[in-house]
Amino acid sequence: MSLSASEVLHLDAELKLDCKNILGESIVWCPERSRLFWVDIEGMLFHELDPESGDLKLWDLPERAGSVALKEDGGFLFAFASGLAEYNLKSGAISKQLAVLEVDLPSTRLNDGRCDRQGRFVVGGFNEKQAEDGGQPLSGIYRLAADGSVVRLVEEGVRCSNSICFSLDGSRMYFADSPTRKIYMFDYSGELPTNKTLFYEMPESDPGIPDGSTVDSEGNIWNAEFMGARVVRHRASDGVIDTIVHLPVPNPTQMALGGPDLDTLYITTARRKMSDEQLAAAPTAGGIFAVKVPIKGVIEPKFKSIY
């Protein structure tokens, strides 16, 4: 099922910050600070932006971070390539190592992550050698609880985890193993995800793969289509696309609904592996883009810890 062209809302995102991230990711809005935070995975950078004034702060990270979450105490939880850790921005050092994951898998690193509605951090991995090893699903999906314990959520392996997000009531988890071009939905009401079902499969006619996702105040799912030059909104009821945000760059990666009214969609992008010709055609690739949307977001849960 799909909507007619006239029924789909089309919007154009505009450049907010020309930061030329190699692989911008994991953007999150902090309402208490009125700031955006995100990482450049390959640049090993952490960013803080005041979208009103344009004030930007940068921190060097000790290694690549696939994703970041806000903590209830005001700190930050990073999914570094090697594991989960708290990082002290003032000292420039890891303040607490929480979990080292997949040490027996040198070709994997942690990737997409987000807190569930209970304040636990859910993160998946990425097999960086998948193009060379035949696409082996080596990595996993994990959850860090408030007491510091870690559990693997699904037994099956993944190649490149993305699209992790949760329904408003916390009863459903969405997830994509990006190379499959499918977004799945799990029952998340129990201790572990169950009842995996197909939520959306990208048609062969559409370029790209599903990257990061978020959920708005109506419970619908926004997804960045990497190599597709667009962000789309899927209706939660049936996965049908009802809104398309077009970008002038090919690789959107993740988005956050932020601003004073939570109605501005901020989008990270990437310029990794783009050719000189592609960069000439899209010189703002790797920037932050923004667009006002006719629907509000929700305040993302922060990581709760008791350790």
Secondary structure, DSSP 8 states (H G I E B T S, - for coil): ----GGGSEEEE-EEEE----SBEEEEEEETTTTEEEEEETTTTEEEEE-TTT--EEEEE-SS-EEEEEEBTTS-EEEEESSEEEEEETTTTEEEEEEEE--TT-TTEEEEEEEE-TTS-EEEEEEETTTTTTT----B-EEEE-TTS-EEE--SS-BSBEEEEEE-TTS-EEEEEEGGG-EEEEEE-SSSS-EEEEEEEE--TTS-SEEEEEEE-TTS-EEEEEETTTEEEEE-TTT--EEEEEE-SSS-EEEEEEESTTS-EEEEEEB-TT--HHHHHH-TTTT-EEEEE-SS-------B----
